[in-house]
Amino acid sequence: MKKWRRIFWLPLKGWKPNCHRSALISSGNEDGGVTTVVEKALGGIYKAGTGPIKWVLAYGQEVPGPRLYLLDCGGHDGEATTGLVASGCQVVAFTTGRGTPTGFPGVPVIKITGNSILSSVWN
């Protein structure tokens, strides 16, 4: 099998057809109005900007070079941050609307929000 096919299909190997999709989002997402993993994914794509996506990386797969990549990982903050660092991320830009206390030892986590109430609390 060609390398790109093996990497592309790797995330699908663990997929379970009977897994409830709401298990992939947190209660904080639901409280904020995000009700499905599809809505959560659309928010992530929107935050990525307009650059072309180069590749989808498996969890912990090393980033092969510059460009925009997506990481196939869980939607919970700690798991996602761990996956980013395992893939070689040196600074995590963490967007939050609720002030999630996510951090990671040895790697700076910069919190970004568009929530004016949260922003005033931080300042």
DSSP file (Angstrom, degrees, kcal/mol; ACC not computed):
  #  RESIDUE AA STRUCTURE BP1 BP2  ACC     N-H-->O    O-->H-N    N-H-->O    O-->H-N    TCO  KAPPA ALPHA  PHI   PSI    X-CA   Y-CA   Z-CA
    1    1 A M              0   0    0      0, 0.0     5,-0.0     0, 0.0     0, 0.0   0.000 360.0 360.0 360.0 138.2    0.0    0.0    0.0
    2    2 A K     >  -     0   0    0      1,-0.1     4,-2.1     4,-0.0     3,-0.3  -0.308 360.0-118.0 -63.5 148.8    1.3    3.5   -0.8
    3    3 A K  H  > S+     0   0    0      1,-0.2     4,-2.3     2,-0.2     5,-0.2   0.889 112.3  52.7 -57.2 -43.5    2.5    5.5    2.2
    4    4 A W  H  > S+     0   0    0      1,-0.2     4,-2.4     2,-0.2    -1,-0.2   0.863 109.3  49.5 -65.9 -33.8   -0.2    8.2    1.7
    5    5 A R  H  > S+     0   0    0     -3,-0.3     4,-2.5     2,-0.2    -1,-0.2   0.917 109.8  51.1 -68.1 -42.0   -3.0    5.7    1.6
    6    6 A R  H  X S+     0   0    0     -4,-2.1     4,-1.1     1,-0.2    -2,-0.2   0.915 115.3  42.1 -61.8 -43.4   -1.7    4.0    4.8
    7    7 A I  H  < S+     0   0    0     -4,-2.3    -1,-0.2     2,-0.2    -2,-0.2   0.898 114.0  52.2 -70.4 -40.5   -1.5    7.4    6.6
    8    8 A F  H  < S+     0   0    0     -4,-2.4     4,-0.2    -5,-0.2    -2,-0.2   0.905 115.7  39.1 -63.9 -42.1   -4.9    8.6    5.2
    9    9 A W  H >X S+     0   0    0     -4,-2.5     3,-1.3     1,-0.2     4,-0.7   0.628  91.9  89.7 -85.4 -13.5   -6.8    5.5    6.3
   10   10 A L  G >< S+     0   0    0     -4,-1.1     3,-1.3     1,-0.3     4,-0.5   0.880  83.5  54.7 -52.4 -44.8   -5.0    5.0    9.7
   11   11 A P  G 34 S+     0   0    0      0, 0.0     3,-0.5     0, 0.0    -1,-0.3   0.778 103.2  58.0 -63.4 -22.8   -7.5    7.2   11.6
   12   12 A L  G X4 S+     0   0    0     -3,-1.3     3,-1.2    -4,-0.2    -2,-0.2   0.658  85.2  79.2 -81.6 -14.9  -10.5    5.1   10.3
   13   13 A K  T << S+     0   0    0     -3,-1.3    -1,-0.2    -4,-0.7    -3,-0.1   0.850  97.1  42.9 -62.9 -34.9   -9.1    1.8   11.8
   14   14 A G  T 3  S+     0   0    0     -3,-0.5    -1,-0.3    -4,-0.5    -2,-0.1   0.393  85.5 125.5 -91.9   4.1  -10.4    2.7   15.3
   15   15 A W    <   -     0   0    0     -3,-1.2    -3,-0.0    -4,-0.1     0, 0.0  -0.408  45.4-157.8 -68.4 135.4  -13.7    4.0   14.2
   16   16 A K    >   -     0   0    0     -2,-0.1     3,-1.7     1,-0.1    -2,-0.1  -0.964   9.8-151.5-116.8 119.3  -16.7    2.4   15.8
   17   17 A P  T 3  S+     0   0    0      0, 0.0    -1,-0.1     0, 0.0    -2,-0.0   0.737  96.0  49.6 -63.9 -22.4  -20.0    2.6   13.9
   18   18 A N  T 3  S+     0   0    0      2,-0.1     2,-0.3     3,-0.0     3,-0.0   0.345  79.7 120.4 -98.8   6.9  -22.1    2.5   17.1
   19   19 A C    <   -     0   0    0     -3,-1.7     2,-0.3     1,-0.1    -3,-0.0  -0.565  69.7-120.7 -72.4 127.8  -20.2    5.2   19.0
   20   20 A H    >   -     0   0    0     -2,-0.3     3,-2.0     1,-0.2     4,-0.2  -0.555  14.2-140.5 -72.3 127.1  -22.5    8.0   20.0
   21   21 A R  G >  S+     0   0    0     -2,-0.3     3,-1.6     1,-0.3    -1,-0.2   0.744  97.0  68.0 -64.3 -23.2  -21.2   11.2   18.4
   22   22 A S  G >  S+     0   0    0      1,-0.3     3,-1.3     2,-0.2    -1,-0.3   0.709  86.0  71.0 -69.4 -16.3  -22.0   13.3   21.4
   23   23 A A  G <  S+     0   0    0     -3,-2.0    -1,-0.3     1,-0.2    -2,-0.2   0.650  89.6  63.5 -69.9 -13.1  -19.2   11.4   23.3
   24   24 A L  G <  S+     0   0    0     -3,-1.6     2,-0.3    -4,-0.2    51,-0.3   0.473  98.4  59.7 -92.3  -2.9  -16.8   13.3   21.1
   25   25 A I  S <  S-     0   0    0     -3,-1.3     2,-0.1    -4,-0.1    51,-0.1  -0.899  83.2-117.1-122.9 156.1  -17.6   16.7   22.5
   26   26 A S     >  -     0   0    0     -2,-0.3     4,-1.9    49,-0.2     3,-0.2  -0.406  24.8-111.9 -88.5 165.1  -17.4   18.0   26.0
   27   27 A S  H  > S+     0   0    0      1,-0.2     4,-2.7     2,-0.2     5,-0.2   0.832 119.1  60.0 -63.0 -31.3  -20.3   19.2   28.3
   28   28 A G  H  > S+     0   0    0      2,-0.2     4,-1.6     1,-0.2    -1,-0.2   0.882 103.4  50.2 -63.8 -38.1  -18.7   22.7   28.0
   29   29 A N  H  4>S+     0   0    0     -3,-0.2     5,-2.6     2,-0.2     4,-0.4   0.932 111.4  48.3 -62.9 -45.1  -19.2   22.6   24.2
   30   30 A E  H ><5S+     0   0    0     -4,-1.9     3,-1.4     1,-0.2    -2,-0.2   0.912 109.7  52.0 -62.5 -42.2  -22.8   21.5   24.7
   31   31 A D  H 3<5S+     0   0    0     -4,-2.7    -1,-0.2     1,-0.3    -2,-0.2   0.836 108.4  52.8 -61.8 -32.2  -23.4   24.3   27.2
   32   32 A G  T 3<5S-     0   0    0     -4,-1.6    -1,-0.3    -5,-0.2    -2,-0.2   0.459 128.8 -96.2 -83.7  -1.4  -22.0   26.8   24.7
   33   33 A G  T < 5S+     0   0    0     -3,-1.4     2,-0.7    -4,-0.4    -3,-0.2   0.386  83.4 129.1 105.5  -4.0  -24.4   25.6   22.0
   34   34 A V      < +     0   0    0     -5,-2.6    -1,-0.3    -6,-0.2    -2,-0.2  -0.774  24.8 169.4 -85.8 118.6  -22.3   23.1   20.1
   35   35 A T        +     0   0    0     -2,-0.7     2,-0.3    -3,-0.1    -1,-0.2   0.597  54.3  36.7-109.4 -13.6  -24.4   19.9   19.9
   36   36 A T  S  > S-     0   0    0      1,-0.1     4,-1.8    -7,-0.1     5,-0.1  -0.937  74.5-118.4-138.0 160.6  -22.5   17.6   17.4
   37   37 A V  H  > S+     0   0    0     -2,-0.3     4,-2.4     1,-0.2     5,-0.1   0.775 115.1  61.3 -66.0 -26.0  -18.9   16.7   16.5
   38   38 A V  H  > S+     0   0    0      2,-0.2     4,-2.3     1,-0.2    -1,-0.2   0.933 104.3  46.9 -66.3 -45.7  -19.7   18.1   13.0
   39   39 A E  H  > S+     0   0    0      1,-0.2     4,-1.9     2,-0.2    -2,-0.2   0.902 112.3  50.9 -61.5 -40.7  -20.4   21.6   14.5
   40   40 A K  H  X S+     0   0    0     -4,-1.8     4,-1.9     1,-0.2    -2,-0.2   0.917 110.0  49.6 -62.6 -43.1  -17.2   21.4   16.5
   41   41 A A  H  X S+     0   0    0     -4,-2.4     4,-2.4     1,-0.2    -2,-0.2   0.891 107.8  53.5 -64.0 -40.2  -15.2   20.4   13.4
   42   42 A L  H  X S+     0   0    0     -4,-2.3     4,-2.3     1,-0.2    -1,-0.2   0.886 107.5  51.9 -62.8 -37.8  -16.7   23.3   11.4
   43   43 A G  H  X S+     0   0    0     -4,-1.9     4,-2.1     2,-0.2    -1,-0.2   0.900 109.8  49.4 -63.2 -41.0  -15.6   25.7   14.2
   44   44 A G  H  X S+     0   0    0     -4,-1.9     4,-1.0     2,-0.2    -2,-0.2   0.891 110.7  49.2 -65.1 -40.5  -12.1   24.3   14.0
   45   45 A I  H  < S+     0   0    0     -4,-2.4     4,-0.5     1,-0.2     3,-0.4   0.906 110.2  51.6 -65.0 -41.2  -12.0   24.7   10.3
   46   46 A Y  H >< S+     0   0    0     -4,-2.3     3,-1.1     1,-0.2    -2,-0.2   0.908 109.0  50.2 -61.3 -42.5  -13.2   28.2   10.6
   47   47 A K  H 3< S+     0   0    0     -4,-2.1    -1,-0.2     1,-0.2    -2,-0.2   0.698  97.4  70.3 -70.5 -19.1  -10.4   29.1   13.1
   48   48 A A  T 3< S-     0   0    0     -4,-1.0     3,-0.4    -3,-0.4    -1,-0.2   0.684  97.6-141.6 -73.2 -17.1   -7.8   27.6   10.9
   49   49 A G    <   -     0   0    0     -3,-1.1    -1,-0.2    -4,-0.5    -2,-0.0  -0.560  36.3 -51.8  91.5-156.2   -8.1   30.5    8.4
   50   50 A T  S    S+     0   0    0     -2,-0.2    -1,-0.2    -3,-0.1     3,-0.1   0.407  90.3 117.5-107.5   1.2   -8.0   30.3    4.6
   51   51 A G  S    S-     0   0    0     -3,-0.4     2,-0.1     1,-0.1    -3,-0.0  -0.356  73.9 -99.3 -68.1 149.9   -4.7   28.5    4.0
   52   52 A P        -     0   0    0      0, 0.0    16,-0.7     0, 0.0     2,-0.5  -0.445  33.7-118.9 -70.0 141.9   -4.9   25.1    2.2
   53   53 A I  E     -a   68   0A   0      1,-0.2    16,-0.2    -2,-0.1     3,-0.1  -0.716  24.2-167.0 -82.6 124.7   -4.8   22.0    4.5
   54   54 A K  E     -     0   0A   0     14,-3.5     2,-0.3    -2,-0.5    15,-0.2   0.868  58.4 -23.7 -80.5 -39.6   -1.8   20.0    3.6
   55   55 A W  E     -a   69   0A   0     13,-0.7    15,-2.5     2,-0.0     2,-0.6  -0.986  51.3-113.9-166.6 161.0   -2.5   16.7    5.4
   56   56 A V  E     -a   70   0A   0     -2,-0.3     2,-0.3    13,-0.2    15,-0.2  -0.970  37.3-151.4-108.6 119.7   -4.4   14.9    8.2
   57   57 A L  E     -a   71   0A   0     13,-3.6    15,-3.0    -2,-0.6     3,-0.1  -0.658  12.2-120.9 -92.3 144.4   -1.9   13.6   10.7
   58   58 A A    >   -     0   0    0     -2,-0.3     3,-2.5    13,-0.2     2,-0.1  -0.407  54.9 -70.1 -72.4 160.2   -2.5   10.5   12.9
   59   59 A Y  T 3  S+     0   0    0     13,-0.3    -1,-0.1     1,-0.3     3,-0.1  -0.331 122.4   1.9 -56.7 120.3   -2.3   11.1   16.7
   60   60 A G  T 3  S+     0   0    0     23,-0.4    -1,-0.3     1,-0.3     2,-0.2   0.428  91.8 147.2  81.3  -0.3    1.3   11.8   17.6
   61   61 A Q    <   -     0   0    0     -3,-2.5    -1,-0.3     1,-0.1     2,-0.1  -0.508  55.0-109.2 -70.0 134.0    2.5   11.6   14.0
   62   62 A E        -     0   0    0     -2,-0.2    26,-0.2    -3,-0.1    25,-0.1  -0.371  29.4-111.6 -66.2 137.8    5.4   14.0   13.5
   63   63 A V        -     0   0    0     24,-1.8    -1,-0.1     1,-0.1     6,-0.0  -0.573  24.2-149.7 -69.3 123.2    4.7   17.1   11.3
   64   64 A P        -     0   0    0      0, 0.0    -1,-0.1     0, 0.0    -2,-0.1   0.651  59.7 -46.6 -75.7 -13.9    6.7   16.5    8.1
   65   65 A G  S    S-     0   0    0      2,-0.1     2,-0.0     0, 0.0     0, 0.0  -0.984  83.7 -31.3 170.6-172.6    7.3   20.2    7.4
   66   66 A P  S    S+     0   0    0      0, 0.0     2,-0.2     0, 0.0     0, 0.0  -0.296  82.9  75.6 -68.6 154.9    5.8   23.7    7.1
   67   67 A R  S    S-     0   0    0      2,-0.1     2,-0.5   -13,-0.0   -14,-0.1  -0.678  87.1 -58.4 132.7-179.8    2.1   24.2    6.1
   68   68 A L  E     +a   53   0A   0    -16,-0.7   -14,-3.5    -2,-0.2   -13,-0.7  -0.826  55.3 178.4 -95.4 124.7   -1.3   23.7    7.8
   69   69 A Y  E     -a   55   0A   0     -2,-0.5     2,-0.4   -16,-0.2   -13,-0.2  -0.902  21.6-138.8-122.3 152.0   -2.0   20.2    9.0
   70   70 A L  E     -a   56   0A   0    -15,-2.5   -13,-3.6    -2,-0.3     2,-0.5  -0.859  16.4-141.5-104.0 147.9   -5.0   18.7   10.9
   71   71 A L  E     -a   57   0A   0     -2,-0.4     2,-1.1   -15,-0.2   -13,-0.2  -0.948   9.0-137.1-112.4 125.4   -4.5   16.3   13.7
   72   72 A D        +     0   0    0    -15,-3.0   -13,-0.3    -2,-0.5     2,-0.3  -0.698  56.3 122.7 -80.6 102.5   -6.8   13.3   14.1
   73   73 A C        -     0   0    0     -2,-1.1     7,-0.1   -15,-0.1    -2,-0.0  -0.934  64.0 -69.8-152.7 172.7   -7.4   13.3   17.8
   74   74 A G        -     0   0    0     -2,-0.3     9,-0.1     1,-0.1   -50,-0.1  -0.195  39.1-124.1 -65.1 161.2  -10.1   13.4   20.5
   75   75 A G  S    S+     0   0    0    -51,-0.3     2,-0.3     4,-0.1   -49,-0.2   0.473  76.5 106.2 -88.9  -2.0  -12.0   16.6   21.1
   76   76 A H  S  > S-     0   0    0      1,-0.1     4,-2.6   -51,-0.1     5,-0.2  -0.598  75.9-122.7 -83.6 143.3  -11.2   16.9   24.8
   77   77 A D  H  > S+     0   0    0     -2,-0.3     4,-2.7     1,-0.2     5,-0.2   0.859 104.8  45.0 -55.8 -50.7   -8.7   19.6   25.7
   78   78 A G  H  > S+     0   0    0      1,-0.2     4,-2.2     2,-0.2    -1,-0.2   0.910 115.7  47.0 -63.7 -43.0   -6.1   17.5   27.5
   79   79 A E  H  > S+     0   0    0      2,-0.2     4,-2.1     1,-0.2    -2,-0.2   0.907 114.1  47.7 -65.2 -42.4   -6.1   14.7   24.9
   80   80 A A  H  X S+     0   0    0     -4,-2.6     4,-2.2     2,-0.2    -2,-0.2   0.917 112.2  48.9 -66.2 -43.4   -5.9   17.2   22.0
   81   81 A T  H  X S+     0   0    0     -4,-2.7     4,-2.3    -5,-0.2     5,-0.2   0.907 110.7  51.0 -63.2 -41.8   -3.0   19.2   23.6
   82   82 A T  H  X S+     0   0    0     -4,-2.2     4,-2.5    -5,-0.2    -1,-0.2   0.909 110.3  49.9 -61.3 -42.6   -1.1   16.0   24.3
   83   83 A G  H  X S+     0   0    0     -4,-2.1     4,-1.4     2,-0.2   -23,-0.4   0.887 109.3  51.3 -63.4 -40.3   -1.5   15.0   20.7
   84   84 A L  H  <>S+     0   0    0     -4,-2.2     5,-2.5     2,-0.2     4,-0.3   0.935 112.8  44.9 -62.1 -46.6   -0.3   18.3   19.4
   85   85 A V  H ><5S+     0   0    0     -4,-2.3     3,-1.5     1,-0.2    -2,-0.2   0.900 110.4  54.5 -65.7 -40.8    2.8   18.2   21.6
   86   86 A A  H 3<5S+     0   0    0     -4,-2.5    -1,-0.2     1,-0.3    -2,-0.2   0.797 105.6  54.5 -62.8 -27.3    3.5   14.6   20.6
   87   87 A S  T 3<5S-     0   0    0     -4,-1.4   -24,-1.8    -3,-0.2    -1,-0.3   0.497 132.1 -91.5 -84.8  -3.9    3.4   15.7   17.0
   88   88 A G  T < 5 +     0   0    0     -3,-1.5    -3,-0.2    -4,-0.3    -2,-0.1   0.525  66.9 161.1 109.9   7.7    6.0   18.3   17.6
   89   89 A C      < -     0   0    0     -5,-2.5    -1,-0.3    -6,-0.2     3,-0.1  -0.409  17.8-172.8 -62.5 132.4    4.0   21.4   18.5
   90   90 A Q  S    S+     0   0    0      1,-0.3     2,-0.3    -2,-0.1    -1,-0.1   0.652  73.4  24.4-102.6 -19.8    6.2   23.9   20.3
   91   91 A V  S    S-     0   0    0     16,-0.2     2,-0.6     2,-0.0    -1,-0.3  -0.976  72.7-145.8-143.7 130.4    3.5   26.4   21.3
   92   92 A V  E     -b  109   0B   0     16,-2.6    18,-3.1    -2,-0.3     2,-0.9  -0.879   3.1-158.9-100.3 121.2   -0.2   25.6   21.7
   93   93 A A  E     -b  110   0B   0     -2,-0.6     2,-0.7    16,-0.2    18,-0.2  -0.875  19.4-166.4 -95.9 103.9   -2.6   28.4   20.6
   94   94 A F  E     -b  111   0B   0     16,-2.9    18,-2.9    -2,-0.9     2,-0.4  -0.832   7.7-156.4-103.5 112.9   -5.7   27.3   22.6
   95   95 A T  E     +b  112   0B   0     -2,-0.7     2,-0.3    16,-0.2    18,-0.2  -0.724  22.1 168.4 -88.3 135.7   -9.0   29.0   21.6
   96   96 A T        -     0   0    0     16,-2.9    19,-0.4    -2,-0.4    18,-0.3  -0.999  34.3-171.9-147.2 144.7  -11.6   28.9   24.4
   97   97 A G  S    S+     0   0    0     -2,-0.3    21,-0.2    16,-0.2    -1,-0.1   0.445  94.8  41.9-107.8  -5.9  -14.9   30.6   25.0
   98   98 A R  S    S-     0   0    0     20,-0.0    15,-0.1     2,-0.0    -2,-0.0   0.427 109.0-108.4-123.4  -2.8  -15.2   29.3   28.6
   99   99 A G        -     0   0    0      1,-0.2    14,-0.0    13,-0.1    -3,-0.0   0.843  40.6-164.1  79.4  33.8  -11.7   29.7   30.1
  100  100 A T        -     0   0    0      1,-0.1     2,-2.0   -72,-0.0    -1,-0.2  -0.260  21.7-128.2 -52.7 130.4  -10.7   26.1   30.2
  101  101 A P        +     0   0    0      0, 0.0     2,-0.4     0, 0.0    -1,-0.1  -0.345  51.4 154.7 -82.1  60.0   -7.7   25.6   32.4
  102  102 A T        +     0   0    0     -2,-2.0     2,-0.3    -8,-0.0    -8,-0.1  -0.733   6.7 147.9 -91.8 134.6   -5.7   23.7   29.9
  103  103 A G        -     0   0    0     -2,-0.4   -22,-0.1     5,-0.0     7,-0.0  -0.884  30.0-145.1-148.0 178.7   -1.9   23.7   30.1
  104  104 A F    >   -     0   0    0      3,-0.5     3,-1.4    -2,-0.3     2,-0.2  -0.946  26.9-109.6-153.9 132.7    1.0   21.4   29.3
  105  105 A P  T 3  S+     0   0    0      0, 0.0    -2,-0.0     0, 0.0     0, 0.0  -0.428 100.6   6.0 -66.4 128.5    4.4   21.0   31.1
  106  106 A G  T 3  S+     0   0    0     -2,-0.2     0, 0.0     1,-0.1     0, 0.0   0.342 115.1  83.0  87.0  -7.4    7.3   22.3   29.1
  107  107 A V  S <  S-     0   0    0     -3,-1.4    -3,-0.5   -16,-0.0   -16,-0.2  -0.989  80.3-121.0-131.8 124.8    5.2   23.8   26.3
  108  108 A P        -     0   0    0      0, 0.0   -16,-2.6     0, 0.0     2,-0.6  -0.383  20.8-157.1 -64.2 137.7    3.6   27.3   26.4
  109  109 A V  E     -b   92   0B   0    -18,-0.2     2,-0.6    -2,-0.1   -16,-0.2  -0.965   5.0-159.9-116.9 113.2   -0.2   27.3   26.0
  110  110 A I  E     -b   93   0B   0    -18,-3.1   -16,-2.9    -2,-0.6     2,-0.4  -0.838  10.8-143.3 -97.0 121.1   -1.5   30.6   24.9
  111  111 A K  E     -b   94   0B   0     -2,-0.6     2,-0.4   -18,-0.2   -16,-0.2  -0.704  18.1-173.6 -87.8 131.8   -5.2   31.1   25.6
  112  112 A I  E     +b   95   0B   0    -18,-2.9   -16,-2.9    -2,-0.4     2,-0.3  -0.986   7.0 173.0-126.3 133.1   -7.3   33.0   23.0
  113  113 A T        -     0   0    0     -2,-0.4   -16,-0.2   -18,-0.2   -18,-0.0  -0.984  34.2-164.8-140.6 152.8  -10.9   34.0   23.4
  114  114 A G        +     0   0    0    -18,-0.3     2,-0.7    -2,-0.3   -17,-0.1   0.242  65.1 110.3-109.8   6.8  -13.5   36.1   21.6
  115  115 A N     >  -     0   0    0    -19,-0.4     4,-2.6     1,-0.2     5,-0.2  -0.756  56.6-158.8 -87.3 110.9  -15.7   36.1   24.8
  116  116 A S  H  > S+     0   0    0     -2,-0.7     4,-2.0     1,-0.2    -1,-0.2   0.838  90.1  52.6 -64.0 -33.8  -15.7   39.7   26.1
  117  117 A I  H  > S+     0   0    0      2,-0.2     4,-1.6     1,-0.2    -1,-0.2   0.942 112.6  44.4 -66.7 -46.6  -16.7   38.6   29.6
  118  118 A L  H  > S+     0   0    0      1,-0.2     4,-2.3     2,-0.2    -2,-0.2   0.891 110.8  55.2 -63.5 -39.9  -13.9   36.1   29.8
  119  119 A S  H  X S+     0   0    0     -4,-2.6     4,-1.8     1,-0.2    -1,-0.2   0.900 106.9  49.7 -60.8 -41.5  -11.4   38.6   28.3
  120  120 A S  H  < S+     0   0    0     -4,-2.0    -1,-0.2     1,-0.2    -2,-0.2   0.851 109.3  52.3 -68.4 -32.5  -12.2   41.1   31.0
  121  121 A V  H  < S+     0   0    0     -4,-1.6    -2,-0.2     1,-0.2    -1,-0.2   0.917 109.6  49.3 -65.9 -43.0  -11.7   38.5   33.8
  122  122 A W  H  <        0   0    0     -4,-2.3    -2,-0.2     1,-0.3    -1,-0.2   0.847 360.0 360.0 -65.2 -34.3   -8.3   37.6   32.3
  123  123 A N     <        0   0    0     -4,-1.8    -1,-0.3    -5,-0.2    -2,-0.2   0.464 360.0 360.0 -83.1 360.0   -7.3   41.3   32.2
